Amino acid sequence: MDPKSKMPMDPIFNRPFEYGWKREVVYRTNGNAIDIYYRTPDKKKLRSKPEVREYLKQRTRLKIENFTFKRKALGLDNSKEICRNAYSTERAENNRGGN
């Protein structure tokens, strides 16, 4: 199966986007690995399910069940989900102080 294919979207996963969350799908350079990150409404990058869970306990009423770490794009527009290759121009700009 193509790692860049999209998975069917369960409506429960829409909830974070209603509150300003963003999902990032990063295709690693070897082509086999995919990383999933979430950005909070205050722009904090969360890199794992435990990080999201901890953030949720402290700041929101969303549940961990509202987030998916399946390694596929959900097929949302760029305002909600960013799909990119690792070490893309965007990442290089972020490493220079853009984040």
C-alpha positions in Angstrom: 0.0 0.0 0.0 1.2 3.5 -0.8 2.4 5.2 2.4 1.1 8.6 1.0 -2.4 7.3 0.5 -5.2 8.8 2.6 -7.2 6.9 5.2 -11.0 7.2 5.6 -11.7 9.9 8.2 -13.7 9.1 11.3 -15.7 12.2 12.3 -14.4 11.9 15.9 -11.0 13.1 14.6 -12.5 16.4 13.3 -13.0 17.8 16.8 -9.4 19.1 17.4 -9.5 21.1 14.2 -12.6 22.9 15.4 -10.4 24.3 18.2 -7.5 25.3 16.0 -5.3 22.2 16.1 -3.2 21.1 13.1 -2.0 17.7 12.1 1.4 17.2 10.4 2.3 14.2 8.3 6.0 13.9 7.6 7.3 11.4 5.1 10.8 10.3 6.1 13.6 10.3 3.5 13.8 6.5 3.3 10.2 6.4 2.1 9.1 3.8 4.7 8.6 5.8 7.9 6.0 8.4 8.5 5.9 10.7 11.6 2.7 12.3 12.8 2.7 15.5 14.9 0.0 17.7 16.2 0.3 21.5 16.7 -1.8 23.0 19.4 -3.8 26.2 19.0 -0.9 28.0 20.8 1.5 26.5 18.2 3.2 24.0 20.4 4.4 20.9 18.5 3.5 17.6 20.1 5.4 14.6 18.8 3.7 11.6 20.4 0.5 10.3 21.8 1.8 10.6 25.4 2.7 14.3 24.8 -0.8 15.0 23.4 -2.4 13.1 26.4 -0.4 15.2 28.9 -1.3 18.5 27.1 -5.0 17.5 27.1 -5.0 16.9 30.8 -3.7 20.4 31.5 -5.5 22.6 29.0 -8.5 21.3 27.2 -11.7 19.1 27.3 -10.7 17.2 24.1 -10.0 13.5 24.6 -7.1 11.4 23.3 -9.7 9.5 21.3 -10.1 12.7 19.2 -6.5 12.2 17.8 -5.2 9.7 15.5 -1.5 8.7 15.1 -2.2 6.3 12.2 0.6 6.9 9.7 -1.6 8.2 6.9 -2.9 11.5 5.7 -6.6 12.2 6.6 -7.1 14.1 3.4 -7.9 17.5 5.0 -7.1 20.9 3.6 -3.8 22.6 4.4 -5.3 24.7 7.1 -5.9 21.5 9.2 -3.3 19.0 7.9 0.1 19.6 6.4 1.8 16.8 4.5 5.4 17.2 3.7 8.7 15.4 3.2 11.3 15.4 5.9 13.9 18.1 5.5 11.7 20.1 3.2 12.2 23.8 2.7 9.6 24.5 5.4 11.5 22.5 7.9 14.8 24.2 7.0 13.1 27.6 7.5 11.8 26.5 10.9 15.2 25.4 12.0 16.6 28.8 11.1 14.4 30.5 13.7 11.0 30.6 12.0 9.6 28.4 14.9 
